[in-house]
Amino acid sequence: MDLRARVDRDVALTETALARVKLAPPPRSHLRKVAEDFLGMARAYFDDARHFRERGELEKALANVNYAHGWLDAGARIGLFEVGGDDQLFTLSE
């Protein structure tokens, strides 16, 4: 698989994952802000990945999309995000 195809695949996968996550902590929980921060970081890295892809900077795009998905995986694994038990898009503990 060439680099462009890999970036496109990972961007599509992470876009699907971003659409699937829901914040798990209740609104007044101190963990709600942590969950919002994790999601904000994932979105920022994802936006950067798309920006770099559009500019043809595929190595930077790949790095950023993988950071984005890493934030989502971490949030799902520690219970900040509800992902419906989806262990195909997310790395879950069980």
Sequence and secondary structure as in RCSB ss.txt:
>XXXX:A:sequence
MDLRARVDRDVALTETALARVKLAPPPRSHLRKVAEDFLGMARAYFDDARHFRERGELEKALANVNYAHGWLDAG
ARIGLFEVGGDDQLFTLSE
>XXXX:A:secstr
  HHHHHHHHHHHHHHHHHH EE S TTSHHHHHHHHHHHHHHHHHHHHHHHHHTT HHHHHHHHHHHHHHHHHH
HHTTSEE TT TTTS    
